[in-house]
Structures are given as C-alpha cells and as structure tokens.
C-alpha cells in the first residue's frame, strides 16, 4: 500500500512538473516562394523607384500564448530584381549596396509585440546593412496563420511587414548630396511553415 501511494505521489508530482513547464516556442521554416523583401524610394519627387530581393532565408520561432518570438532573417543583396538589368547592376555596385563586399543584410529580433488576440503587432530588433548595425522597428500590416493544404495541413503563418529607415544611418549615401531621398520604405512579404 505504501509503495502504491509513493508511486501515485511520484506520478502526480511528474504531472504537475509537466503542467508547470513553459511551453516551447514553435519553429517555422521560411517558404522561399512566398517570401520577398521590397524597397521603395522617391525618385526626384516624381515617381517611386522599387526593387525586390528574391532570396531570403532564416529562422523564426514564436509562441502566441506566451507572446514571445525570435527571428533571424538574411537577405541576399545580390538577388536584387528591379526588372531593369542595368539598374540592378548599379544597385549592386559600390555606389549603393556594395553587394560584392556586403553580400548579406541581416535582421535579428530582440522583442516581439503581440496583440491581445495573439497576432504579431511589432518586431523590434537590429538591422545590419553595409556592415553597420542599428535598431529598427518592423510593423505588422497583416498577419495570419492557416492550415496549408499544399503541405498536408501544416500550420503556415505570415503576413506583410513594413518599416521605414533613413538609409544614411547605414552609410548608404549615394546621391544625397544632390538632394536624393534618404527615407526608404521596406516591405517584407513572408510566409513560414511550422516545422515537423
């Protein structure tokens, strides 16, 4: 009887420990077919220059219940695509992104801010560009999770995220002496599937 009581007590204690243990944040794998980074910058007060980076990779973890998250995203600066090869070449040159020397831009999160319903509102972190690192805040314009039928129902989360930066903080000074715009809008379209 004493042995049975001890066994029940041990089982109860183990159950309580399991309940008390913090939930693990889920890991998500970025879908390269639905993940791109686009920039927009004023062009002489007339139109808007736009370009897209086609190669984005990294890792994402978040826990909606605990309202925590982590992201480490890298962008291949050589994957710029404006639809105009000559413009792409100039953007990759030392005048602008200097992609030969600084092939990767990287964002590492420090804090996720969630809404009450568990949706991401903001992501605070550090952006490294041209070898310089400065803090930024990325705002979620859209965010959702769904059962992805193409992946046998695996949960896929993502959305549209935006931030604006003064490019000169990172030493991206091309043509500013002639009055070229400093402010750049960055749009991050991202989807990531929950790891198996």
VENSUL-V963961 format. One line per field, one symbol per residue. ss: DSSP state (a for helix, b for strand, c for the rest). burial: 1 if it has 16 or more other C-alpha atoms within 10 Angstrom, else 0. Layout:
ss=???
burial=???
//
This chain:
ss=caaaaaaaaaaaaaaaaaaacccccbbbbbcaaacbbbbbbbbcccbbbbbbbccbbbbbbbbccccbbbbbbbbbaaabbcccaaaaaaaacccccccccccbbbbbbbbbbbcccccbbbbbbbbbbccbbbbbbbbbbbbbbbbbaaaccbbbbbbbbbbbbbaaaacccccaaaccccbbbbbbbbbbbbcc
burial=0000000000000000000000001011111000111111110000000111111111011111001111111111111111000001001100011110011111111011110000111111111111001001111100000000000000111111111100100101110000001101111111111100
//
